[in-house]
Amino acid sequence: MVKYIQQPQQPKIVIIGGGTGLPVLLRGLKQYPVDITAIVTVADDGGSSGRLRDDFHIPPPGDVRNVLAALSDVEPLVEKMFQHRFVQSELSGHSLGNLILAAMTSITGDFVHAIQEMSKVLNVRGKVLPAANQSVVLHAELEDGSYISGESKIPYSGKKIKRVFLTPSEVKPLSETITAIRQADLIVVGPGSLYTSILPNLLVPRIGYEVCNAKARKVYVCNLMTQAGETLNYSASDHVKTIYDHIGCACIDTILVNNEEVPPQIQLRYKEELAQPVHFDVAKLLELGMEVVQEQILTYEQEYIRHDTKKVANILYKMLVNETKSMFGS
């Protein structure tokens, strides 16, 4: 009689975000034996995503496309083709991946089904879930009492943001998203634009609630630089407090911050964009009851600062193993 040895279940990690930060993190994490679920914002209304959203009445595909590409396991040329952006034609500004997702949504009649089918084509390592299976509109109430609508417009208001919120207010997450959060061994929030990439996920009513009540350890990967129009002069604790204020609970257990000095010449370049290194006010973070993990986690890409995907992924994997060490018999 043949005995079948049951393979140990991979630890489950849920990553919540959008923009450029989420794909960077996922490219590192997919190298580890982990069960990845990426929850991706659907509030984008600019560029190719915004045009397809308006023309075809589908959720914006851009952030989802970038995450699919990051988690894909295909020949580099195939990924490059999927990410290819057309210029100087009627398709100018559109990426091929966005067009394919729009076409697949039309064929299947469902955005989530389209993502699932593209995940098979691209041999995606993990599961990619939109925060909702419909478009949502992100609005900001500014400190002077005025309002602005549209994710792409919010950073350019020139005024300080008081709060952001979604319409429709009754938007619902996917059941798979709720299940993933409940079953997660580690939940990671960020990195990404605080008001326009991270909060649009957590503001989907049940997602914020489930993250607050999840058994898993919650880790916030703090941004390296502030962003004009969103987080000008924000410290690390300001980022965390903003999340708490919007979802109504103190949900972060651990914050990962960079402790490496940003070279003066790089700071000078960012100063032109009214951006500066995020001040990691460790004392205030500790007062908020969080574990503070300080590491050298930045790298440079054409003079732009990015999280070092390999270092951050390694740190998160070690946290995940520690959370699930009973699974490994230790």
VOBA-1610 file (N, C-alpha, C; in pm, whole numbers, padded with zeros to 5 digits, always signed):
BEGIN
Met+00085-00119+00000Met+00000+00000+00000Met+00089+00125+00000Val+00063+00213-00095Val+00144+00335-00108Val+00101+00437-00003Lys+00197+00491+00068Lys+00168+00595+00167Lys+00193+00732+00105Tyr+00095+00819+00118Tyr+00110+00954+00066Tyr+00145+01046+00182Ile+00255+01116+00167Ile+00298+01209+00272Ile+00236+01345+00244Gln+00161+01392+00340Gln+00095+01521+00323Gln+00197+01634+00333Gln+00198+01718+00233Gln+00292+01830+00232Gln+00249+01935+00335Pro+00345+01993+00407Pro+00308+02096+00503Pro+00244+02217+00434Gln+00142+02271+00496Gln+00074+02386+00437Gln+00162+02510+00444Gln+00166+02584+00335Gln+00247+02705+00334Gln+00182+02812+00421Pro+00262+02889+00494Pro+00205+02998+00574Pro+00141+03102+00483Lys+00035+03162+00533Lys-00046+03253+00451Lys-00015+03399+00486Ile+00012+03477+00382Ile+00040+03619+00400Ile-00054+03699+00309Val-00114+03802+00364Val-00202+03892+00290Val-00134+04028+00283Ile-00123+04082+00161Ile-00061+04214+00141Ile-00169+04308+00089Ile-00183+04425+00151Ile-00287+04520+00114Ile-00222+04649+00066Gly-00257+04693-00056Gly-00199+04818-00105Gly-00233+04847-00249Gly-00139+04912-00317Gly-00159+04951-00455Gly-00042+05038-00500Gly-00057+05103-00614Gly+00049+05191-00664Gly+00176+05115-00697Thr+00290+05181-00683Thr+00419+05119-00717Thr+00476+05038-00602Gly+00435+05065-00479Gly+00494+04998-00363Gly+00460+04850-00354Leu+00335+04815-00383Leu+00292+04676-00369Leu+00366+04581-00463Pro+00377+04610-00593Pro+00451+04519-00680Pro+00597+04499-00639Val+00660+04605-00591Val+00800+04595-00547Val+00812+04491-00436Leu+00721+04496-00341Leu+00723+04403-00228Leu+00695+04260-00274Leu+00601+04245-00364Leu+00559+04112-00408Leu+00667+04040-00488Arg+00747+04114-00564Arg+00854+04052-00642Arg+00953+03979-00551Gly+00973+04032-00433Gly+01062+03964-00338Gly+00994+03849-00268Leu+00869+03868-00226Leu+00799+03766-00149Leu+00770+03640-00229Lys+00751+03653-00360Lys+00716+03534-00439Lys+00831+03434-00447Gln+00950+03474-00403Gln+01065+03383-00404Gln+01063+03288-00284Tyr+00971+03310-00190Tyr+00966+03229-00068Tyr+00848+03132-00072Pro+00855+03024+00006Pro+00746+02926+00010Pro+00629+02976+00095Val+00556+03073+00043Val+00444+03131+00115Val+00320+03137+00025Asp+00205+03136+00088Asp+00077+03147+00018Asp+00039+03295+00019Ile+00053+03362-00096Ile+00035+03507-00106Ile-00105+03541-00156Thr-00169+03635-00087Thr-00290+03698-00139Thr-00266+03849-00141Ala-00278+03910-00258Ala-00262+04055-00271Ala-00399+04118-00289Ile-00434+04210-00200Ile-00559+04284-00210Ile-00526+04422-00266Val-00588+04454-00380Val-00544+04568-00461Val-00655+04673-00474Thr-00619+04798-00460Thr-00715+04908-00471Thr-00778+04916-00610Val-00904+04961-00613Val-00974+04983-00740Val-01028+05126-00747Ala-00953+05219-00689Ala-00997+05360-00687Ala-00931+05445-00793Asp-00837+05389-00868Asp-00763+05466-00968Asp-00857+05520-01076Asp-00840+05648-01112Asp-00925+05706-01217Asp-00844+05788-01316Gly-00712+05768-01316Gly-00627+05845-01406Gly-00568+05759-01516Gly-00515+05822-01620Gly-00443+05755-01727Gly-00524+05649-01798Ser-00455+05543-01840Ser-00518+05433-01912Ser-00629+05369-01831Ser-00604+05346-01701Ser-00704+05284-01614Ser-00833+05365-01610Gly-00817+05497-01598Gly-00935+05584-01592Gly-01015+05582-01722Arg-00943+05580-01835Arg-01011+05578-01965Arg-01089+05449-01984Leu-01028+05336-01950Leu-01096+05207-01965Leu-01211+05195-01867Arg-01191+05248-01749Arg-01298+05248-01647Arg-01420+05321-01698Asp-01398+05438-01759Asp-01510+05519-01809Asp-01572+05459-01936Asp-01487+05407-02025Asp-01536+05357-02154Asp-01611+05225-02141Phe-01563+05138-02050Phe-01620+05003-02042Phe-01693+04975-01910His-01695+05075-01822His-01764+05061-01693His-01713+04938-01617Ile-01583+04930-01607Ile-01518+04821-01533Ile-01428+04883-01425Pro-01390+04805-01325Pro-01293+04856-01228Pro-01162+04889-01300Pro-01087+04987-01254Pro-00961+05024-01320Pro-00860+04910-01312Pro-00801+04870-01424Pro-00714+04752-01425Pro-00567+04776-01392Gly-00522+04903-01388Gly-00379+04931-01381Gly-00306+04872-01262Asp-00356+04894-01141Asp-00288+04842-01022Asp-00290+04690-01021Val-00402+04632-01063Val-00413+04486-01071Val-00312+04433-01172Arg-00300+04501-01287Arg-00205+04458-01390Arg-00062+04453-01335Asn-00023+04556-01264Asn+00113+04562-01210Asn+00139+04451-01109Val+00037+04417-01031Val+00051+04311-00932Val+00059+04175-01001Leu-00023+04153-01103Leu-00015+04029-01180Leu+00124+04012-01241Ala+00177+04119-01296Ala+00311+04114-01356Ala+00417+04082-01251Ala+00403+04142-01133Ala+00501+04121-01026Ala+00501+03977-00977Leu+00384+03915-00973Leu+00372+03778-00922Leu+00383+03672-01032Ser+00399+03716-01157Ser+00401+03622-01269Ser+00531+03542-01272Asp+00521+03426-01330Asp+00638+03340-01350Asp+00640+03299-01497Val+00673+03393-01582Val+00677+03371-01727Val+00808+03425-01781Glu+00833+03401-01907Glu+00952+03454-01971Glu+00952+03607-01962Pro+01069+03668-01939Pro+01075+03814-01928Pro+01010+03888-02044Leu+01022+03833-02164Leu+00964+03899-02281Leu+00811+03901-02273Val+00752+03796-02218Val+00606+03790-02203Val+00559+03895-02103Glu+00631+03905-01992Glu+00596+04008-01894Glu+00614+04148-01954Lys+00723+04166-02029Lys+00747+04295-02092Lys+00636+04330-02189Met+00586+04231-02263Met+00475+04252-02356Met+00349+04291-02279Phe+00322+04222-02170Phe+00203+04250-02087Phe+00206+04393-02033Gln+00326+04442-02000Gln+00342+04575-01943Gln+00364+04683-02050His+00374+04643-02177His+00404+04738-02284His+00298+04848-02293Arg+00346+04973-02302Arg+00256+05088-02314Arg+00271+05150-02453Phe+00159+05167-02522Phe+00161+05220-02658Phe+00186+05371-02658Val+00249+05419-02763Val+00272+05563-02781Val+00240+05600-02925Gln+00206+05725-02944Gln+00186+05783-03078Gln+00087+05704-03164Ser-00029+05676-03110Ser-00136+05611-03184Ser-00266+05634-03110Glu-00374+05579-03165Glu-00502+05591-03095Glu-00500+05516-02962Leu-00407+05424-02948Leu-00392+05349-02823Leu-00293+05417-02728Ser-00246+05534-02764Ser-00145+05604-02686Ser-00184+05613-02538Gly-00091+05569-02453Gly-00114+05574-02309Gly-00164+05444-02251His-00225+05360-02334His-00276+05232-02284His-00163+05129-02276Ser-00166+05047-02174Ser-00074+04933-02169Ser-00149+04811-02221Leu-00075+04719-02281Leu-00138+04600-02338Leu-00210+04520-02229Gly-00150+04512-02111Gly-00212+04437-02002Gly-00347+04494-01961Asn-00358+04626-01959Asn-00487+04689-01928Asn-00593+04651-02031Leu-00552+04654-02159Leu-00645+04621-02267Leu-00687+04474-02260Ile-00592+04387-02226Ile-00624+04245-02215Ile-00722+04221-02100Leu-00699+04286-01986Leu-00790+04271-01872Leu-00929+04324-01905Ala-00934+04435-01980Ala-01064+04489-02023Ala-01134+04391-02116Ala-01059+04333-02209Ala-01116+04236-02302Ala-01163+04111-02229Met-01082+04063-02135Met-01118+03942-02061Met-01241+03966-01975Thr-01254+04088-01920Thr-01373+04122-01841Thr-01497+04119-01930Ser-01483+04171-02053Ser-01594+04169-02148Ser-01632+04026-02186Ile-01532+03940-02204Ile-01557+03801-02243Ile-01623+03722-02130Thr-01570+03738-02008Thr-01619+03659-01895Thr-01738+03724-01826Gly-01754+03856-01848Gly-01862+03927-01783Gly-01834+03964-01638Asp-01709+03945-01594Asp-01678+03969-01452Asp-01530+04001-01437Phe-01499+04109-01367Phe-01360+04155-01350Phe-01279+04053-01271Val-01336+03998-01165Val-01263+03901-01082Val-01232+03776-01163His-01329+03730-01243His-01307+03613-01327His-01196+03641-01428Ala-01194+03763-01481Ala-01090+03802-01575Ala-00952+03794-01510Ile-00942+03840-01386Ile-00814+03834-01313Ile-00772+03689-01292Gln-00867+03603-01258Gln-00836+03462-01236Gln-00783+03397-01364Glu-00845+03429-01477Glu-00800+03370-01603Glu-00662+03422-01643Met-00638+03552-01621Met-00506+03607-01653Met-00400+03552-01558Ser-00439+03521-01436Ser-00344+03461-01341Ser-00295+03327-01392Lys-00384+03250-01457Lys-00345+03121-01514Lys-00249+03142-01631Val-00282+03237-01718Val-00200+03264-01836Val-00060+03307-01795Leu-00051+03389-01691Leu+00077+03445-01649Leu+00146+03360-01542Asn+00084+03246-01508Asn+00141+03157-01406Asn+00174+03235-01278Val+00074+03303-01228Val+00091+03391-01111Val+00109+03309-00985Arg+00210+03345-00906Arg+00237+03278-00779Arg+00160+03349-00668Gly+00039+03306-00644Gly-00043+03368-00542Gly-00179+03404-00597Lys-00254+03476-00517Lys-00390+03514-00555Lys-00399+03667-00554Val-00458+03722-00660Val-00475+03866-00672Val-00624+03897-00664Leu-00662+03979-00567Leu-00803+04012-00545Leu-00821+04163-00544Pro-00913+04216-00624Pro-00944+04359-00614Pro-01016+04385-00482Ala-00999+04503-00427Ala-01065+04536-00300Ala-01216+04527-00313Ala-01268+04547-00435Ala-01411+04531-00463Ala-01425+04494-00610Asn-01536+04429-00644Asn-01558+04388-00783Asn-01636+04495-00859Gln-01609+04620-00828Gln-01673+04733-00894Gln-01584+04854-00878Ser-01607+04954-00961Ser-01533+05079-00946Ser-01583+05154-00824Val-01493+05220-00758Val-01530+05309-00648Val-01467+05444-00675Val-01525+05548-00619Val-01471+05682-00633Val-01416+05726-00498Leu-01292+05772-00498Leu-01228+05821-00377Leu-01248+05972-00368His-01295+06018-00252His-01316+06160-00228His-01230+06203-00109Ala-01194+06330-00107Ala-01119+06385+00006Ala-01191+06508+00061Glu-01204+06511+00192Glu-01245+06634+00260Glu-01117+06703+00304Leu-01101+06827+00264Leu-00979+06900+00294Leu-00997+06982+00420Glu-00886+07027+00477Glu-00893+07094+00607Glu-00971+07225+00604Asp-00984+07286+00485Asp-01061+07411+00476Asp-01210+07385+00456Gly-01251+07257+00461Gly-01391+07223+00448Gly-01436+07192+00306Ser-01349+07211+00208Ser-01386+07182+00069Ser-01365+07033+00040Tyr-01419+06990-00074Tyr-01410+06849-00113Tyr-01351+06839-00253Ile-01287+06727-00278Ile-01236+06698-00412Ile-01261+06550-00440Ser-01300+06520-00563Ser-01332+06382-00600Ser-01236+06331-00707Gly-01196+06205-00691Gly-01109+06143-00790Gly-00970+06119-00734Glu-00929+05992-00732Glu-00798+05955-00677Glu-00684+06032-00742Ser-00692+06051-00874Ser-00582+06117-00946Ser-00575+06266-00918Lys-00685+06325-00873Lys-00689+06470-00850Lys-00651+06508-00706Ile-00671+06416-00612Ile-00653+06448-00471Ile-00513+06500-00437Pro-00405+06439-00488Pro-00272+06489-00450Pro-00240+06629-00503Tyr-00323+06679-00596Tyr-00293+06808-00659Tyr-00383+06922-00610Ser-00453+06900-00500Ser-00544+07004-00451Ser-00469+07123-00392Gly-00346+07099-00347Gly-00268+07206-00284Gly-00310+07234-00142Lys-00398+07150-00087Lys-00448+07170+00049Lys-00429+07042+00130Lys-00425+07058+00260Lys-00405+06943+00348Lys-00532+06859+00356Ile-00513+06728+00352Ile-00626+06635+00357Ile-00670+06613+00502Lys-00800+06624+00525Lys-00856+06593+00656Lys-00895+06446+00664Arg-00963+06397+00561Arg-01002+06257+00555Arg-01036+06220+00412Val-01036+06091+00382Val-01083+06042+00253Val-01196+05943+00277Phe-01282+05927+00176Phe-01393+05833+00187Phe-01433+05786+00048Leu-01509+05676+00044Leu-01547+05613-00082Leu-01695+05632-00113Thr-01727+05637-00240Thr-01864+05617-00285Thr-01860+05511-00396Pro-01961+05423-00403Pro-02073+05415-00311Pro-02029+05366-00172Ser-02099+05412-00070Ser-02059+05378+00067Ser-02087+05233+00102Glu-02179+05169+00027Glu-02217+05031+00058Glu-02138+04929-00022Val-02027+04971-00083Val-01947+04879-00162Val-01906+04758-00078Lys-01910+04641-00139Lys-01882+04517-00067Lys-01754+04451-00119Pro-01677+04391-00029Pro-01559+04316-00072Pro-01599+04177-00120Leu-01506+04108-00182Leu-01529+03970-00223Leu-01525+03879-00101Ser-01602+03773-00106Ser-01599+03676+00004Ser-01459+03615+00018Glu-01389+03598-00096Glu-01253+03543-00092Glu-01158+03635-00015Thr-01183+03765-00024Thr-01099+03861+00048Thr-01117+03846+00198Ile-01241+03835+00241Ile-01271+03819+00383Ile-01209+03690+00435Thr-01223+03582+00359Thr-01166+03454+00400Thr-01015+03462+00411Ala-00950+03528+00313Ala-00804+03539+00314Ala-00756+03615+00437Ile-00824+03723+00472Ile-00785+03802+00589Ile-00802+03720+00716Arg-00913+03647+00726Arg-00939+03567+00846Arg-00840+03452+00862Gln-00794+03396+00751Gln-00705+03281+00756Gln-00557+03318+00755Ala-00527+03445+00739Ala-00387+03489+00725Ala-00307+03463+00852Asp-00180+03432+00833Asp-00085+03422+00944Asp-00012+03554+00965Leu-00006+03636+00858Leu+00055+03769+00867Leu-00017+03859+00767Ile-00051+03980+00811Ile-00115+04078+00723Ile-00021+04197+00711Val+00011+04235+00588Val+00102+04345+00562Val+00026+04458+00495Val+00040+04577+00548Val-00022+04697+00492Val+00090+04786+00437Gly+00079+04822+00308Gly+00180+04908+00248Gly+00295+04825+00191Pro+00397+04895+00139Pro+00408+05041+00129Pro+00322+05094+00015Gly+00302+05226+00015Gly+00223+05288-00090Gly+00169+05422-00045Ser+00116+05498-00138Ser+00060+05629-00105Ser-00049+05612+00000Leu-00036+05683+00110Leu-00124+05661+00225Leu-00271+05682+00192Tyr-00304+05797+00134Tyr-00444+05831+00111Tyr-00501+05772-00017Thr-00417+05746-00116Thr-00470+05706-00247Thr-00439+05561-00287Ser-00356+05491-00210Ser-00328+05350-00241Ser-00365+05256-00127Ile-00338+05300-00003Ile-00362+05212+00112Ile-00503+05226+00167Leu-00542+05349+00200Leu-00673+05370+00262Leu-00791+05329+00174Pro-00785+05345+00040Pro-00899+05300-00040Pro-00933+05151-00022Asn-00835+05070+00015Asn-00861+04929+00047Asn-00929+04916+00183Leu-00870+04979+00282Leu-00918+04964+00420Leu-01053+05031+00442Leu-01090+05125+00353Leu-01218+05194+00366Leu-01335+05114+00309Val-01305+05009+00232Val-01413+04918+00194Val-01465+04858+00324Pro-01592+04883+00361Pro-01641+04861+00497Pro-01595+04733+00565Arg-01613+04618+00504Arg-01579+04495+00573Arg-01428+04470+00580Ile-01353+04524+00484Ile-01208+04498+00484Ile-01143+04560+00608Gly-01172+04687+00633Gly-01116+04752+00752Gly-01155+04680+00879Tyr-01281+04639+00887Tyr-01331+04568+01005Tyr-01258+04436+01024Glu-01245+04361+00916Glu-01181+04229+00925Glu-01033+04241+00960Val-00965+04341+00907Val-00824+04362+00943Val-00812+04393+01091Cys-00900+04477+01141Cys-00898+04512+01284Cys-00914+04389+01372Asn-00999+04296+01329Asn-01034+04181+01412Asn-00960+04053+01376Ala-00871+04060+01278Ala-00797+03941+01236Ala-00703+03893+01345Lys-00686+03761+01352Lys-00596+03701+01451Lys-00449+03722+01415Ala-00422+03746+01288Ala-00284+03756+01240Ala-00216+03883+01291Arg-00084+03876+01298Arg-00005+03996+01326Arg-00016+04091+01208Lys-00036+04221+01236Lys-00047+04321+01131Lys+00082+04404+01127Val+00142+04410+01009Val+00268+04482+00990Val+00245+04597+00892Tyr+00290+04714+00929Tyr+00283+04829+00839Tyr+00423+04858+00787Val+00441+04851+00656Val+00569+04887+00594Val+00562+05035+00560Cys+00627+05115+00641Cys+00614+05260+00628Cys+00685+05311+00503Asn+00629+05415+00445Asn+00692+05478+00330Asn+00828+05536+00366Leu+00915+05544+00267Leu+01048+05598+00287Leu+01049+05750+00279Met+00964+05805+00191Met+00959+05949+00168Met+00817+06000+00185Thr+00805+06126+00225Thr+00674+06190+00229Thr+00632+06223+00085Gln+00505+06254+00066Gln+00454+06287-00067Gln+00379+06420-00063Ala+00419+06510-00148Ala+00349+06638-00158Ala+00204+06613-00196Gly+00113+06684-00133Gly-00029+06668-00163Gly-00096+06558-00083Glu-00014+06475-00017Glu-00072+06369+00066Glu-00015+06370+00208Thr+00116+06358+00219Thr+00176+06340+00351Thr+00291+06437+00377Leu+00278+06558+00329Leu+00382+06659+00349Leu+00411+06675+00498Asn+00539+06658+00535Asn+00586+06672+00673Asn+00532+06566+00769Tyr+00475+06458+00717Tyr+00425+06351+00805Tyr+00541+06271+00862Ser+00531+06237+00990Ser+00623+06143+01052Ser+00565+06002+01037Ala+00640+05903+01081Ala+00590+05766+01076Ala+00464+05750+01161Ser+00464+05811+01279Ser+00346+05800+01366Ser+00225+05871+01306Asp+00248+05977+01229Asp+00137+06045+01160Asp+00072+05950+01059His+00152+05872+00988His+00099+05773+00894His+00008+05673+00968Val+00060+05622+01079Val-00014+05521+01156Val-00143+05579+01212Lys-00135+05699+01270Lys-00255+05761+01328Lys-00361+05786+01222Thr-00319+05820+01102Thr-00415+05843+00993Thr-00491+05714+00961Ile-00421+05603+00958Ile-00487+05474+00936Ile-00586+05445+01049Tyr-00542+05465+01173Tyr-00629+05441+01288Tyr-00754+05527+01282Asp-00736+05655+01250Asp-00850+05748+01246Asp-00953+05708+01141His-00905+05652+01030His-00997+05619+00921His-01072+05489+00943Ile-01008+05391+01009Ile-01078+05263+01025Ile-01128+05239+01167Gly-01094+05330+01256Gly-01155+05328+01389Gly-01098+05226+01485Cys-00977+05180+01462Cys-00914+05090+01560Cys-00763+05097+01546Ala-00695+05063+01656Ala-00548+05059+01657Ala-00507+04918+01615Cys-00486+04898+01486Cys-00472+04762+01433Cys-00329+04719+01405Ile-00233+04810+01406Ile-00096+04775+01366Ile-00017+04721+01485Asp+00040+04601+01470Asp+00122+04542+01576Asp+00269+04578+01560Thr+00314+04583+01434Thr+00456+04605+01404Thr+00469+04704+01291Ile+00566+04795+01303Ile+00596+04886+01192Ile+00741+04864+01150Leu+00761+04852+01019Leu+00896+04836+00963Leu+00941+04970+00907Val+01051+05021+00960Val+01100+05152+00917Val+01244+05141+00872Asn+01283+05235+00786Asn+01420+05241+00737Asn+01506+05325+00832Asn+01625+05276+00865Asn+01715+05352+00951Asn+01845+05391+00881Glu+01839+05392+00748Glu+01957+05429+00669Glu+01944+05573+00622Glu+02050+05648+00635Glu+02050+05789+00595Glu+02037+05801+00443Val+01948+05890+00401Val+01933+05917+00257Val+02040+06018+00217Pro+02122+05989+00115Pro+02230+06079+00076Pro+02179+06220+00046Pro+02256+06323+00083Pro+02213+06461+00063Pro+02173+06495-00081Gln+02246+06440-00179Gln+02214+06473-00319Gln+02078+06418-00360Ile+02041+06302-00302Ile+01909+06244-00330Ile+01801+06326-00260Gln+01829+06367-00137Gln+01733+06451-00064Gln+01708+06581-00139Leu+01814+06637-00196Leu+01803+06763-00269Leu+01712+06747-00391Arg+01724+06634-00460Arg+01639+06611-00577Arg+01493+06598-00535Tyr+01469+06528-00426Tyr+01332+06512-00377Tyr+01274+06643-00322Lys+01363+06730-00275Lys+01317+06858-00219Lys+01242+06939-00324Glu+01282+06923-00451Glu+01214+06993-00560Glu+01069+06946-00573Glu+01040+06824-00527Glu+00905+06769-00530Glu+00833+06789-00397Leu+00891+06870-00309Leu+00838+06893-00174Leu+00826+06762-00096Ala+00923+06674-00118Ala+00926+06545-00048Ala+01054+06536+00033Gln+01047+06462+00142Gln+01163+06445+00231Gln+01154+06307+00297Pro+01266+06258+00351Pro+01260+06129+00420Pro+01159+06133+00535Val+01083+06027+00550Val+00987+06019+00660Val+01065+06013+00792His+01027+06101+00885His+01092+06101+01017His+01034+05988+01100Phe+01120+05897+01141Phe+01074+05783+01219Phe+01084+05816+01368Asp+00976+05869+01419Asp+00968+05912+01559Asp+00940+05791+01647Val+01048+05718+01676Val+01037+05588+01742Val+00965+05598+01876Ala+00993+05702+01954Ala+00930+05715+02085Ala+00778+05719+02074Lys+00727+05796+01978Lys+00582+05805+01960Lys+00524+05674+01908Leu+00599+05605+01824Leu+00554+05475+01773Leu+00542+05376+01888Leu+00638+05378+01978Leu+00633+05289+02095Leu+00516+05325+02186Glu+00488+05455+02197Glu+00373+05499+02277Glu+00242+05446+02220Leu+00240+05428+02088Leu+00120+05374+02024Leu+00109+05222+02042Gly+00207+05164+02110Gly+00199+05022+02143Gly+00250+04928+02037Met+00329+04979+01944Met+00379+04895+01835Met+00521+04847+01859Glu+00552+04733+01801Glu+00690+04689+01789Glu+00750+04765+01672Val+00868+04823+01692Val+00933+04899+01587Val+01055+04822+01537Val+01051+04785+01409Val+01163+04713+01348Val+01236+04812+01257Gln+01363+04837+01290Gln+01443+04933+01214Gln+01552+04859+01136Glu+01550+04877+01004Glu+01648+04808+00918Glu+01687+04899+00802Gln+01799+04865+00740Gln+01841+04935+00618Gln+01768+04870+00501Ile+01660+04931+00457Ile+01571+04867+00359Ile+01550+04951+00233Leu+01638+05048+00208Leu+01617+05127+00087Leu+01721+05093-00020Thr+01681+05117-00142Thr+01770+05101-00256Thr+01741+05214-00353Tyr+01820+05223-00460Tyr+01804+05335-00553Tyr+01781+05282-00694Glu+01685+05343-00760Glu+01651+05306-00896Glu+01644+05433-00979Gln+01749+05456-01058Gln+01757+05579-01139Gln+01736+05704-01052Glu+01807+05705-00940Glu+01805+05816-00843Glu+01671+05831-00771Tyr+01584+05734-00786Tyr+01461+05731-00707Tyr+01479+05630-00595Ile+01425+05663-00478Ile+01435+05573-00363Ile+01323+05471-00369Arg+01358+05347-00347Arg+01261+05238-00343Arg+01292+05148-00224His+01191+05075-00178His+01218+04971-00080His+01298+04860-00148Asp+01396+04807-00077Asp+01475+04697-00127Asp+01390+04569-00117Thr+01343+04522-00231Thr+01246+04411-00231Thr+01301+04286-00163Lys+01430+04256-00184Lys+01487+04135-00125Lys+01498+04146+00026Lys+01543+04261+00074Lys+01559+04279+00219Lys+01424+04280+00290Val+01327+04354+00234Val+01196+04363+00298Val+01127+04227+00296Ala+01135+04157+00185Ala+01074+04025+00175Ala+01135+03929+00276Asn+01266+03935+00293Asn+01335+03848+00389Asn+01290+03878+00532Ile+01277+04006+00565Ile+01232+04046+00699Ile+01089+03996+00724Leu+01003+04014+00625Leu+00863+03971+00641Leu+00854+03818+00649Tyr+00936+03749+00572Tyr+00932+03603+00576Tyr+00974+03553+00714Lys+01077+03613+00771Lys+01121+03574+00906Lys+01010+03599+01008Met+00940+03712+00993Met+00826+03739+01081Met+00719+03632+01065Leu+00694+03595+00941Leu+00591+03496+00911Leu+00627+03360+00970Val+00752+03320+00954Val+00798+03193+01011Val+00786+03195+01163Asn+00820+03308+01223Asn+00809+03321+01368Asn+00664+03308+01413Glu+00572+03365+01333Glu+00430+03358+01369Glu+00375+03217+01352Thr+00435+03142+01263Thr+00381+03008+01231Thr+00480+02899+01266Lys+00569+02924+01361Lys+00678+02829+01390Lys+00625+02692+01433Ser+00504+02686+01489Ser+00447+02559+01526Ser+00426+02470+01404Met+00408+02534+01287Met+00388+02458+01163Met+00514+02383+01123Phe+00628+02434+01170Phe+00757+02375+01131Phe+00812+02284+01241Gly+00729+02257+01340Gly+00768+02164+01445Gly+00866+02219+01546Ser+00873+02352+01556Ser+00965+02411+01654Ser+00888+02488+01759
//
